[in-house]
Amino acid sequence: MKQYFLAEKLKYRHTFLPFLVVAMPLMTCLLAAFLTGNYFAVDSFNWWYMMMFPGMTAIICAVVGGKDKKQQNRTIFALPVDIEKVWDAKILTAAGMTAIANGILLAGAVAGNFCLTEMFSYTMVGMPAVRMQIVAAGVIWLTSLWQIPFCLWMSQKFGGFLMFLLHLAVYMVLAGSLSLDAAFFLLPQGITARLMCVLLEILPNGLIAKEGQMTWKPELMEPRAVLLGMAASVLWLFLLRAGSRRWFKRQVEKA
């Protein structure tokens, strides 16, 4: 499997993806710093998991999924390789990129908090503790991994541009509404935003999660939602991975 991963990783060495992985989280932090000031800590994370991160993941998958699709996957079929492992390598490659991006977002958020409070005397509103920001960054990554096999499949099926539009539009709508429901775990789009209510005390609409705020409900703060959401996300990842890799194998064999 290591050889498959390294071979897949080499394909994108000289593409814009390494730049994207660094630029997207830093741009999120910079926008939050310049546009919201005292709410930097809240908005840098909220804008990330509600819009910027799903969008970046879709772009990564469009490139990773489209590289071989341009040749109608014939190059893969011509090689003595395990086709399902090729698909797994694509998932691992995209997962590694998203992990790095989340780490950069975390570093940018922590550094931004320090600079704005210590150097520019900003008074942060709703600033989570650093340890909770670290936990949240890891949870955002884990609960978003399902997007990778899903977007790779959509990219192969519909093309990268249409996949990007559909994924981002559906995600933002469902993340904002489904995450407020008791059955938030039934569709993966609602999980991350719901868990951030507990971990960062941020509502999907970007407001501080406290009584009196629009869409706030006391059940949104139940700690048990974290374990339930993480377990559901892992299950969705395995289901989407299993289904998409079998579909990909059939498509390559028909090429």
Backbone as CSV, one residue per row, in Angstrom:
resi,resn,N_x,N_y,N_z,CA_x,CA_y,CA_z,C_x,C_y,C_z
1,MET,0.827,-1.206,0.000,0.000,0.000,0.000,0.867,1.264,0.000
2,LYS,2.043,1.163,0.645,2.934,2.318,0.716,3.357,2.772,-0.680
3,GLN,3.652,1.809,-1.565,4.079,2.155,-2.924,2.964,2.856,-3.691
4,TYR,1.735,2.405,-3.488,0.588,3.034,-4.149,0.442,4.479,-3.689
5,PHE,0.570,4.671,-2.384,0.432,6.015,-1.825,1.526,6.952,-2.336
6,LEU,2.776,6.481,-2.326,3.880,7.312,-2.788,3.745,7.639,-4.272
7,ALA,3.298,6.655,-5.061,3.114,6.885,-6.499,2.005,7.911,-6.741
8,GLU,0.934,7.807,-5.975,-0.179,8.748,-6.128,0.241,10.147,-5.690
9,LYS,1.000,10.204,-4.620,1.448,11.492,-4.091,2.337,12.226,-5.086
10,LEU,3.170,11.493,-5.819,4.085,12.105,-6.784,3.353,12.805,-7.929
11,LYS,2.141,12.342,-8.222,1.392,12.920,-9.338,1.075,14.399,-9.121
12,TYR,1.005,14.819,-7.868,0.527,16.172,-7.554,1.628,17.057,-6.984
13,ARG,2.868,16.575,-7.134,4.013,17.298,-6.574,4.177,18.676,-7.217
14,HIS,3.926,18.764,-8.506,4.139,20.011,-9.226,2.818,20.657,-9.654
15,THR,1.769,20.367,-8.924,0.481,21.019,-9.167,0.302,22.156,-8.160
16,PHE,-0.851,22.825,-8.212,-1.119,23.927,-7.277,-1.622,23.437,-5.928
17,LEU,-1.799,22.109,-5.763,-2.374,21.598,-4.515,-1.533,21.916,-3.273
18,PRO,-0.195,21.767,-3.304,0.577,22.158,-2.109,0.356,23.617,-1.714
19,PHE,0.256,24.487,-2.710,-0.034,25.905,-2.429,-1.423,26.063,-1.834
20,LEU,-2.398,25.357,-2.388,-3.778,25.447,-1.910,-3.888,25.029,-0.459
21,VAL,-3.204,23.956,-0.093,-3.263,23.414,1.266,-2.766,24.437,2.284
22,VAL,-1.804,25.255,1.900,-1.282,26.286,2.794,-2.120,27.561,2.707
23,ALA,-2.500,27.936,1.492,-3.169,29.222,1.277,-4.579,29.277,1.856
24,MET,-5.356,28.190,1.715,-6.753,28.230,2.152,-6.907,28.469,3.658
25,PRO,-6.206,27.723,4.517,-6.365,28.002,5.951,-5.818,29.364,6.355
26,LEU,-4.694,29.775,5.744,-4.148,31.090,6.085,-5.078,32.206,5.626
27,MET,-5.688,32.047,4.456,-6.626,33.044,3.963,-7.841,33.136,4.885
28,THR,-8.292,31.983,5.391,-9.412,31.978,6.333,-9.090,32.793,7.578
29,CYS,-7.886,32.583,8.129,-7.479,33.317,9.331,-7.322,34.806,9.044
30,LEU,-6.740,35.141,7.906,-6.545,36.550,7.562,-7.879,37.269,7.360
31,LEU,-8.808,36.605,6.697,-10.127,37.209,6.494,-10.825,37.448,7.829
32,ALA,-10.747,36.458,8.716,-11.374,36.607,10.029,-10.729,37.738,10.819
33,ALA,-9.394,37.864,10.707,-8.691,38.915,11.451,-9.071,40.299,10.945
34,PHE,-9.142,40.468,9.640,-9.412,41.791,9.077,-10.893,42.157,9.089
35,LEU,-11.777,41.171,8.968,-13.193,41.472,8.824,-13.965,41.438,10.140
36,THR,-13.509,40.645,11.102,-14.315,40.481,12.314,-13.597,40.892,13.597
37,GLY,-12.280,41.023,13.580,-11.545,41.545,14.726,-11.757,40.784,16.015
38,ASN,-12.607,41.305,16.905,-12.822,40.704,18.217,-13.419,39.307,18.151
39,TYR,-14.012,38.954,17.027,-14.601,37.624,16.862,-13.695,36.700,16.045
40,PHE,-12.413,37.045,15.955,-11.470,36.268,15.152,-11.473,34.787,15.542
41,ALA,-11.400,34.504,16.833,-11.310,33.119,17.289,-12.521,32.305,16.864
42,VAL,-13.690,32.922,16.922,-14.924,32.240,16.548,-15.010,32.053,15.043
43,ASP,-14.785,33.135,14.315,-15.031,33.104,12.875,-13.972,32.343,12.096
44,SER,-12.733,32.333,12.554,-11.705,31.591,11.824,-12.060,30.116,11.779
45,PHE,-12.554,29.566,12.871,-12.963,28.161,12.884,-14.297,27.962,12.171
46,ASN,-15.272,28.826,12.449,-16.600,28.657,11.863,-16.569,28.756,10.344
47,TRP,-15.883,29.734,9.819,-15.785,29.869,8.364,-15.036,28.690,7.764
48,TRP,-14.095,28.150,8.523,-13.294,27.025,8.022,-14.151,25.785,7.831
49,TYR,-14.808,25.319,8.903,-15.521,24.041,8.781,-16.872,24.169,8.083
50,MET,-17.421,25.387,7.992,-18.703,25.551,7.321,-18.573,25.784,5.813
51,MET,-17.432,26.342,5.359,-17.337,26.707,3.945,-15.967,26.441,3.333
52,MET,-14.914,26.991,3.932,-13.595,26.938,3.307,-13.035,25.521,3.227
53,PHE,-13.146,24.765,4.302,-12.598,23.410,4.312,-13.344,22.467,3.366
54,PRO,-14.684,22.446,3.375,-15.391,21.619,2.380,-15.054,22.026,0.946
55,GLY,-14.923,23.333,0.713,-14.563,23.797,-0.626,-13.174,23.347,-1.028
56,MET,-12.215,23.457,-0.099,-10.858,23.014,-0.383,-10.798,21.515,-0.623
57,THR,-11.521,20.750,0.181,-11.559,19.294,0.005,-12.115,18.928,-1.362
58,ALA,-13.146,19.634,-1.791,-13.734,19.374,-3.107,-12.737,19.663,-4.222
59,ILE,-11.972,20.746,-4.091,-10.973,21.083,-5.106,-9.878,20.019,-5.150
60,ILE,-9.410,19.603,-3.985,-8.389,18.553,-3.922,-8.886,17.283,-4.606
61,CYS,-10.115,16.889,-4.301,-10.669,15.673,-4.885,-10.896,15.810,-6.379
62,ALA,-11.218,17.020,-6.835,-11.391,17.238,-8.267,-10.080,16.996,-9.004
63,VAL,-8.963,17.430,-8.409,-7.653,17.230,-9.032,-7.212,15.771,-8.906
64,VAL,-7.334,15.216,-7.705,-6.908,13.827,-7.478,-7.761,12.856,-8.288
65,GLY,-9.056,13.113,-8.330,-9.940,12.223,-9.078,-9.893,12.447,-10.576
66,GLY,-9.486,13.654,-10.991,-9.513,13.966,-12.414,-8.245,13.640,-13.164
67,LYS,-7.156,13.366,-12.437,-5.875,13.109,-13.076,-5.950,11.915,-14.024
68,ASP,-6.485,10.813,-13.542,-6.599,9.613,-14.381,-7.870,9.622,-15.225
69,LYS,-8.881,10.351,-14.753,-10.141,10.400,-15.504,-9.949,11.021,-16.883
70,LYS,-8.973,11.953,-16.991,-8.712,12.579,-18.290,-8.335,11.539,-19.344
71,GLN,-7.722,10.444,-18.887,-7.364,9.341,-19.787,-8.396,8.217,-19.727
72,GLN,-9.574,8.555,-19.182,-10.659,7.574,-19.006,-10.197,6.351,-18.212
73,ASN,-9.236,6.570,-17.309,-8.711,5.540,-16.408,-8.032,4.385,-17.140
74,ARG,-7.750,4.555,-18.425,-7.105,3.472,-19.185,-5.673,3.226,-18.717
75,THR,-5.006,4.288,-18.260,-3.625,4.136,-17.803,-3.546,3.227,-16.578
76,ILE,-4.577,3.276,-15.734,-4.597,2.420,-14.550,-4.813,0.976,-14.951
77,PHE,-5.771,0.745,-15.854,-6.107,-0.616,-16.268,-4.928,-1.283,-16.967
78,ALA,-4.089,-0.482,-17.623,-2.955,-1.036,-18.367,-1.810,-1.467,-17.453
79,LEU,-1.850,-1.059,-16.206,-0.772,-1.378,-15.275,-1.110,-2.610,-14.431
80,PRO,-0.085,-3.351,-14.001,-0.316,-4.523,-13.133,-0.504,-4.093,-11.680
81,VAL,-1.633,-3.459,-11.392,-1.879,-2.924,-10.057,-3.231,-3.394,-9.547
82,ASP,-3.396,-3.313,-8.234,-4.675,-3.571,-7.600,-5.495,-2.288,-7.695
83,ILE,-6.556,-2.311,-8.463,-7.319,-1.093,-8.738,-7.932,-0.516,-7.465
84,GLU,-8.392,-1.381,-6.578,-8.984,-0.883,-5.335,-7.939,-0.190,-4.456
85,LYS,-6.698,-0.675,-4.505,-5.632,-0.016,-3.744,-5.281,1.339,-4.357
86,VAL,-5.427,1.461,-5.664,-5.225,2.762,-6.317,-6.235,3.765,-5.766
87,TRP,-7.475,3.337,-5.633,-8.521,4.207,-5.074,-8.216,4.572,-3.627
88,ASP,-7.772,3.579,-2.844,-7.407,3.858,-1.456,-6.253,4.849,-1.377
89,ALA,-5.313,4.740,-2.316,-4.182,5.673,-2.328,-4.647,7.093,-2.623
90,LYS,-5.641,7.232,-3.477,-6.204,8.557,-3.756,-6.841,9.134,-2.488
91,ILE,-7.562,8.287,-1.758,-8.190,8.735,-0.512,-7.133,9.147,0.508
92,LEU,-6.086,8.338,0.653,-5.023,8.647,1.614,-4.286,9.930,1.238
93,THR,-4.058,10.122,-0.057,-3.376,11.338,-0.510,-4.182,12.579,-0.149
94,ALA,-5.471,12.543,-0.446,-6.337,13.675,-0.112,-6.455,13.854,1.399
95,ALA,-6.515,12.743,2.139,-6.617,12.822,3.600,-5.375,13.473,4.199
96,GLY,-4.200,13.143,3.660,-2.971,13.757,4.147,-2.952,15.256,3.914
97,MET,-3.422,15.669,2.751,-3.466,17.101,2.444,-4.419,17.843,3.371
98,THR,-5.577,17.252,3.630,-6.543,17.918,4.512,-6.053,17.961,5.954
99,ALA,-5.279,16.953,6.359,-4.714,16.955,7.706,-3.725,18.103,7.861
100,ILE,-2.872,18.300,6.862,-1.913,19.407,6.902,-2.640,20.747,6.944
101,ALA,-3.688,20.880,6.127,-4.449,22.130,6.093,-5.081,22.439,7.446
102,ASN,-5.607,21.427,8.128,-6.194,21.641,9.454,-5.135,22.043,10.467
103,GLY,-3.942,21.455,10.344,-2.852,21.844,11.233,-2.451,23.296,11.031
104,ILE,-2.434,23.740,9.781,-2.086,25.136,9.491,-3.165,26.085,9.999
105,LEU,-4.440,25.676,9.823,-5.539,26.499,10.353,-5.413,26.651,11.866
106,LEU,-5.111,25.555,12.555,-4.943,25.598,14.008,-3.806,26.532,14.391
107,ALA,-2.661,26.393,13.714,-1.515,27.256,14.012,-1.853,28.720,13.736
108,GLY,-2.564,28.976,12.634,-2.949,30.337,12.299,-3.915,30.927,13.309
109,ALA,-4.848,30.097,13.789,-5.827,30.580,14.767,-5.164,30.906,16.100
110,VAL,-4.265,30.034,16.553,-3.577,30.269,17.828,-2.663,31.492,17.723
111,ALA,-1.889,31.556,16.627,-0.987,32.693,16.441,-1.773,33.995,16.273
112,GLY,-2.883,33.934,15.547,-3.708,35.121,15.354,-4.296,35.622,16.654
113,ASN,-4.764,34.700,17.492,-5.282,35.090,18.808,-4.222,35.834,19.617
114,PHE,-3.012,35.277,19.602,-1.919,35.889,20.386,-1.586,37.279,19.855
115,CYS,-1.445,37.398,18.546,-1.073,38.682,17.956,-2.140,39.749,18.196
116,LEU,-3.389,39.388,17.995,-4.462,40.368,18.127,-4.670,40.808,19.574
117,THR,-4.484,39.886,20.518,-4.699,40.231,21.932,-3.481,40.884,22.555
118,GLU,-2.288,40.349,22.281,-1.078,40.852,22.933,-0.471,42.061,22.226
119,MET,-0.525,42.081,20.897,0.134,43.146,20.139,-0.810,44.292,19.772
120,PHE,-2.086,43.962,19.569,-3.030,44.996,19.138,-4.147,45.234,20.149
121,SER,-4.054,44.605,21.307,-4.965,44.840,22.438,-6.432,44.579,22.116
122,TYR,-6.694,43.594,21.234,-8.071,43.200,20.963,-8.604,42.413,22.163
123,THR,-9.893,42.567,22.440,-10.561,41.749,23.445,-11.395,40.704,22.717
124,MET,-10.947,39.468,22.767,-11.600,38.411,22.007,-12.926,38.010,22.651
125,VAL,-13.927,37.802,21.812,-15.242,37.353,22.259,-15.375,35.868,21.931
126,GLY,-15.659,35.081,22.954,-15.884,33.656,22.735,-14.647,32.878,22.349
127,MET,-13.467,33.305,22.781,-12.233,32.629,22.401,-12.112,31.292,23.124
128,PRO,-12.079,30.167,22.406,-11.929,28.870,23.067,-10.516,28.706,23.615
129,ALA,-10.374,27.869,24.619,-9.049,27.555,25.143,-8.223,26.862,24.064
130,VAL,-6.910,27.037,24.122,-6.029,26.458,23.097,-6.194,24.942,23.024
131,ARG,-6.323,24.295,24.181,-6.466,22.828,24.158,-7.741,22.411,23.439
132,MET,-8.804,23.213,23.555,-10.042,22.893,22.859,-9.920,23.168,21.364
133,GLN,-9.128,24.163,20.998,-8.877,24.418,19.587,-8.112,23.254,18.970
134,ILE,-7.168,22.695,19.713,-6.408,21.534,19.220,-7.336,20.339,19.019
135,VAL,-8.175,20.081,20.021,-9.137,18.973,19.911,-10.089,19.213,18.749
136,ALA,-10.578,20.443,18.627,-11.536,20.772,17.571,-10.933,20.570,16.188
137,ALA,-9.674,20.982,15.997,-9.021,20.810,14.696,-8.935,19.330,14.327
138,GLY,-8.623,18.483,15.302,-8.575,17.050,15.039,-9.942,16.466,14.727
139,VAL,-10.954,16.925,15.444,-12.315,16.434,15.226,-12.854,16.901,13.873
140,ILE,-12.550,18.136,13.504,-12.974,18.632,12.189,-12.412,17.748,11.085
141,TRP,-11.129,17.414,11.196,-10.498,16.551,10.189,-11.140,15.172,10.162
142,LEU,-11.282,14.553,11.340,-11.825,13.199,11.406,-13.253,13.134,10.886
143,THR,-14.079,14.086,11.292,-15.493,14.039,10.905,-15.735,14.533,9.481
144,SER,-14.662,14.978,8.826,-14.791,15.425,7.433,-14.173,14.444,6.439
145,LEU,-13.565,13.375,6.924,-12.901,12.418,6.029,-13.866,11.754,5.055
146,TRP,-15.126,11.621,5.449,-16.113,11.003,4.555,-16.260,11.774,3.249
147,GLN,-15.948,13.080,3.281,-16.082,13.901,2.082,-15.150,13.428,0.963
148,ILE,-14.032,12.826,1.325,-13.024,12.473,0.323,-13.506,11.374,-0.624
149,PRO,-13.906,10.181,-0.138,-14.421,9.190,-1.092,-15.678,9.665,-1.802
150,PHE,-16.503,10.439,-1.101,-17.732,10.959,-1.708,-17.413,11.914,-2.853
151,CYS,-16.506,12.856,-2.620,-16.157,13.833,-3.661,-15.360,13.187,-4.791
152,LEU,-14.511,12.215,-4.474,-13.781,11.502,-5.522,-14.752,10.774,-6.442
153,TRP,-15.752,10.138,-5.844,-16.760,9.437,-6.652,-17.548,10.422,-7.511
154,MET,-17.979,11.546,-6.905,-18.731,12.546,-7.666,-17.896,13.148,-8.786
155,SER,-16.605,13.323,-8.508,-15.714,13.866,-9.529,-15.606,12.924,-10.715
156,GLN,-15.513,11.632,-10.434,-15.452,10.637,-11.511,-16.782,10.555,-12.259
157,LYS,-17.858,10.723,-11.530,-19.194,10.543,-12.091,-19.662,11.769,-12.872
158,PHE,-19.470,12.954,-12.315,-20.051,14.171,-12.885,-19.027,15.200,-13.362
159,GLY,-17.757,14.980,-13.037,-16.747,15.979,-13.362,-16.461,16.877,-12.176
160,GLY,-15.267,17.444,-12.131,-14.829,18.201,-10.971,-15.628,19.464,-10.700
161,PHE,-15.968,20.223,-11.729,-16.658,21.502,-11.526,-18.060,21.299,-10.960
162,LEU,-18.814,20.379,-11.545,-20.168,20.119,-11.061,-20.126,19.514,-9.665
163,MET,-19.159,18.652,-9.433,-19.003,18.081,-8.099,-18.778,19.172,-7.063
164,PHE,-17.907,20.120,-7.378,-17.602,21.211,-6.448,-18.860,22.006,-6.094
165,LEU,-19.632,22.370,-7.110,-20.838,23.160,-6.881,-21.860,22.387,-6.057
166,LEU,-22.100,21.131,-6.426,-23.098,20.324,-5.721,-22.685,20.066,-4.285
167,HIS,-21.441,19.683,-4.106,-20.978,19.339,-2.757,-21.036,20.537,-1.823
168,LEU,-20.511,21.666,-2.275,-20.453,22.837,-1.394,-21.852,23.374,-1.088
169,ALA,-22.721,23.402,-2.095,-24.077,23.912,-1.883,-24.854,23.019,-0.920
170,VAL,-24.829,21.716,-1.165,-25.553,20.770,-0.309,-24.968,20.764,1.089
171,TYR,-23.650,20.803,1.183,-23.011,20.761,2.494,-23.409,21.962,3.351
172,MET,-23.337,23.145,2.779,-23.627,24.349,3.566,-25.079,24.391,4.020
173,VAL,-25.995,23.929,3.176,-27.408,23.912,3.543,-27.664,22.904,4.664
174,LEU,-27.163,21.679,4.485,-27.410,20.627,5.470,-26.641,20.866,6.762
175,ALA,-25.418,21.392,6.666,-24.642,21.657,7.876,-25.331,22.690,8.754
176,GLY,-25.978,23.655,8.122,-26.645,24.696,8.889,-27.972,24.278,9.484
177,SER,-28.635,23.307,8.868,-29.965,22.907,9.339,-29.947,21.562,10.065
178,LEU,-29.347,20.558,9.447,-29.365,19.214,10.027,-28.607,19.147,11.342
179,SER,-27.553,19.950,11.487,-26.753,19.913,12.714,-27.551,20.331,13.936
180,LEU,-28.653,21.036,13.754,-29.487,21.485,14.874,-30.520,20.456,15.284
181,ASP,-30.606,19.365,14.513,-31.608,18.338,14.755,-31.056,17.238,15.658
182,ALA,-31.951,16.541,16.346,-31.514,15.448,17.218,-30.905,14.306,16.430
183,ALA,-31.328,14.142,15.181,-30.813,13.067,14.331,-29.714,13.588,13.401
184,PHE,-28.851,14.461,13.915,-27.810,15.096,13.098,-26.846,14.098,12.480
185,PHE,-26.702,12.926,13.091,-25.724,11.931,12.648,-26.214,11.080,11.478
186,LEU,-27.482,11.208,11.090,-28.018,10.360,10.021,-27.466,10.735,8.654
187,LEU,-27.075,11.984,8.465,-26.379,12.415,7.252,-25.076,13.073,7.697
188,PRO,-23.974,12.760,7.047,-22.668,13.228,7.560,-22.472,14.729,7.499
189,GLN,-23.232,15.427,6.652,-23.050,16.876,6.529,-23.363,17.625,7.821
190,GLY,-24.186,17.050,8.682,-24.577,17.766,9.892,-23.693,17.513,11.102
191,ILE,-22.713,16.622,10.969,-21.983,16.170,12.155,-20.967,17.194,12.655
192,THR,-20.094,17.676,11.790,-19.014,18.561,12.242,-19.556,19.815,12.921
193,ALA,-20.524,20.469,12.282,-21.067,21.704,12.855,-21.706,21.453,14.217
194,ARG,-22.359,20.302,14.382,-22.979,19.984,15.672,-21.918,19.784,16.751
195,LEU,-20.841,19.105,16.407,-19.803,18.844,17.396,-19.081,20.119,17.823
196,MET,-19.001,21.085,16.915,-18.359,22.350,17.278,-19.197,23.159,18.262
197,CYS,-20.510,22.896,18.305,-21.350,23.526,19.331,-20.855,23.135,20.716
198,VAL,-20.451,21.880,20.854,-19.988,21.366,22.147,-18.541,21.762,22.412
199,LEU,-17.667,21.554,21.429,-16.233,21.735,21.651,-15.809,23.195,21.675
200,LEU,-16.325,23.994,20.764,-15.926,25.399,20.662,-17.008,26.364,21.122
201,GLU,-18.196,25.824,21.404,-19.354,26.642,21.797,-19.675,27.678,20.718
202,ILE,-19.690,27.190,19.478,-20.031,28.023,18.327,-21.190,27.372,17.589
203,LEU,-22.248,28.135,17.338,-23.378,27.629,16.571,-23.030,27.596,15.085
204,PRO,-23.740,26.794,14.292,-23.457,26.746,12.854,-23.530,28.102,12.161
205,ASN,-24.377,29.004,12.676,-24.504,30.335,12.063,-23.397,31.292,12.495
206,GLY,-22.439,30.812,13.301,-21.306,31.625,13.710,-21.504,32.387,15.006
207,LEU,-22.681,32.280,15.621,-22.933,32.961,16.885,-22.405,32.130,18.050
208,ILE,-22.148,32.820,19.166,-21.720,32.121,20.371,-22.863,31.257,20.878
209,ALA,-22.555,30.012,21.229,-23.594,29.073,21.676,-23.962,29.349,23.132
210,LYS,-24.942,30.212,23.315,-25.428,30.490,24.658,-26.898,30.873,24.574
211,GLU,-27.561,30.785,25.687,-29.000,31.052,25.735,-29.313,32.457,25.234
212,GLY,-30.357,32.530,24.401,-30.766,33.807,23.846,-30.326,34.021,22.411
213,GLN,-29.325,33.260,21.975,-28.861,33.392,20.604,-29.793,32.647,19.644
214,MET,-29.898,33.152,18.441,-30.723,32.519,17.420,-30.252,31.092,17.164
215,THR,-31.181,30.162,17.136,-31.007,28.705,16.894,-30.436,27.971,18.103
216,TRP,-30.144,28.669,19.220,-29.589,27.975,20.377,-30.643,27.107,21.050
217,LYS,-30.251,25.896,21.417,-31.081,24.986,22.205,-30.167,24.286,23.200
218,PRO,-30.621,24.009,24.406,-29.729,23.393,25.409,-29.213,22.029,24.986
219,GLU,-29.985,21.274,24.187,-29.534,19.951,23.775,-28.348,20.005,22.815
220,LEU,-28.097,21.167,22.221,-26.939,21.296,21.333,-25.622,21.180,22.084
221,MET,-25.664,21.351,23.398,-24.446,21.365,24.197,-24.181,20.037,24.897
222,GLU,-24.926,19.008,24.571,-24.750,17.715,25.234,-23.425,17.075,24.822
223,PRO,-22.531,16.772,25.772,-21.218,16.203,25.451,-21.279,14.856,24.741
224,ARG,-22.336,14.066,24.977,-22.416,12.746,24.355,-22.499,12.834,22.833
225,ALA,-22.862,13.993,22.316,-22.949,14.161,20.867,-21.585,14.007,20.206
226,VAL,-20.516,14.303,20.942,-19.173,14.236,20.368,-18.822,12.797,20.003
227,LEU,-18.972,11.875,20.941,-18.653,10.474,20.652,-19.594,9.893,19.604
228,LEU,-20.869,10.248,19.693,-21.839,9.764,18.719,-21.491,10.275,17.322
229,GLY,-21.169,11.555,17.211,-20.834,12.135,15.920,-19.563,11.564,15.333
230,MET,-18.546,11.356,16.160,-17.288,10.795,15.673,-17.481,9.361,15.194
231,ALA,-18.252,8.574,15.951,-18.514,7.189,15.551,-19.298,7.151,14.241
232,ALA,-20.294,8.022,14.113,-21.096,8.062,12.884,-20.243,8.487,11.694
233,SER,-19.321,9.428,11.898,-18.454,9.890,10.817,-17.537,8.776,10.320
234,VAL,-16.990,8.021,11.251,-16.125,6.894,10.869,-16.927,5.846,10.099
235,LEU,-18.146,5.586,10.549,-19.005,4.628,9.842,-19.314,5.121,8.433
236,TRP,-19.641,6.403,8.295,-19.900,6.968,6.966,-18.667,6.865,6.078
237,LEU,-17.494,7.096,6.650,-16.248,6.991,5.884,-16.065,5.583,5.328
238,PHE,-16.247,4.579,6.163,-16.053,3.199,5.711,-17.102,2.789,4.682
239,LEU,-18.341,3.228,4.875,-19.396,2.897,3.914,-19.123,3.538,2.551
240,LEU,-18.765,4.812,2.565,-18.506,5.521,1.310,-17.233,5.015,0.648
241,ARG,-16.236,4.680,1.440,-15.010,4.120,0.869,-15.283,2.776,0.211
242,ALA,-16.011,1.904,0.909,-16.281,0.573,0.370,-17.107,0.652,-0.904
243,GLY,-18.145,1.478,-0.888,-18.996,1.585,-2.067,-18.288,2.232,-3.246
244,SER,-17.507,3.281,-2.990,-16.857,4.008,-4.081,-15.720,3.213,-4.701
245,ARG,-14.988,2.459,-3.889,-13.861,1.685,-4.458,-14.362,0.543,-5.332
246,ARG,-15.482,-0.061,-4.955,-16.057,-1.110,-5.813,-16.566,-0.510,-7.122
247,TRP,-17.187,0.666,-7.026,-17.673,1.349,-8.230,-16.508,1.719,-9.137
248,PHE,-15.431,2.241,-8.546,-14.264,2.639,-9.318,-13.641,1.445,-10.041
249,LYS,-13.569,0.322,-9.366,-13.000,-0.876,-9.990,-13.808,-1.292,-11.210
250,ARG,-15.119,-1.251,-11.111,-15.952,-1.608,-12.249,-15.768,-0.641,-13.410
251,GLN,-15.637,0.659,-13.081,-15.462,1.655,-14.132,-14.136,1.481,-14.867
252,VAL,-13.070,1.199,-14.116,-11.770,1.014,-14.735,-11.756,-0.225,-15.613
253,GLU,-12.374,-1.288,-15.132,-12.390,-2.531,-15.889,-13.216,-2.420,-17.162
254,LYS,-14.159,-1.452,-17.177,-14.961,-1.236,-18.392,-14.271,-0.298,-19.377
255,ALA,-13.212,0.402,-18.897,-12.542,1.406,-19.745,-11.834,0.747,-20.934
